[in-house]
Amino acid sequence: LEIPLPPLPVQREIVARLERELAAVEKMKKGFEALAETAKAEFEAERLEAHKELLDGDWPCEPLRKHVDVLAGYAFKSQGFVDSGIRICGGLIIAPDRIKWEECKYWHSSKGIEQYLLQENDLVIALDRPWISGGFKIGVIGKRDLPCLLIQRTARLRMKDVDFRYVMMLLRDESFKLHCTTSGTTVPHISHKDIETYEIPFPPAKVQKEIVARLSAAKTRAEKLEAKAREGVAVCETMRKAILKEAFE
């Protein structure tokens, strides 16, 4: 391996300059990473405060089944999947805060299984491996997602007299995870009964919407800060590569 070999003083000068420049970039990068962590911490503090207010309030705590209709999905046969048709929503495509429709399977018709058709503002939960590093695997069905069907090992929550965003917020709480009796060794699993029996405070609809609006604003602020932090980290990585390239050209 042939390398340029300037005099030793020049080598030392290059190394010293590189160390100074790379240290400065690393300091900037850590600052952006700290910004991202601060954004997450601020949102989490807001969420915990809202939850504490709910628990401290004089609201009835009732099981979800009184206010939400829970349905487990249909056992589709994989040999019946088609290349296009009605999209199937299942645990494999439900991620924290989004549904990966680009990876979904399709069914030819909803005839005979109409009860498994999803509706706008339905919540869907992955019953297999429901918690991953990114959070709780729960999503909301939007108007653009329709029509779509619910497959087995997935639960659909349809609101009766409660705000779906309020329910979604509380299901993300650590207390729901503690409530669930997770079964399975290789693939952790929760049941629709875990969801139905989960007790949460039910304030008036106005209070629910106020809490949701407050947390939504906090989440938007956090997401903007995190996006800024990601951009900063990317810029730092580009600078690091440019410094190394310039040093050895």
Secondary structure, 3 states (H helix, E strand, C coil): CCCCCCCHHHHHHHHHHHHHHHHHHHHHHHHHHHHHHHHHHHHHHHHHHHHHHHHHCCCCEEEHHHCEEEEECECCCHHHCECCCEEEECCCCEECCEECHHHCEEECCCCCCHHHECCCCCEEEECECCEECCEECEEECCHHHCCEEEECCEEEEEECCCCHHHHHHHHCCHHHHHHCCCECCCCCECCHHHHHCCEEECCCHHHHHHHHHHHHHHHHHHHHHHHHHHHHHHHHHHHHHHHHHHHHC
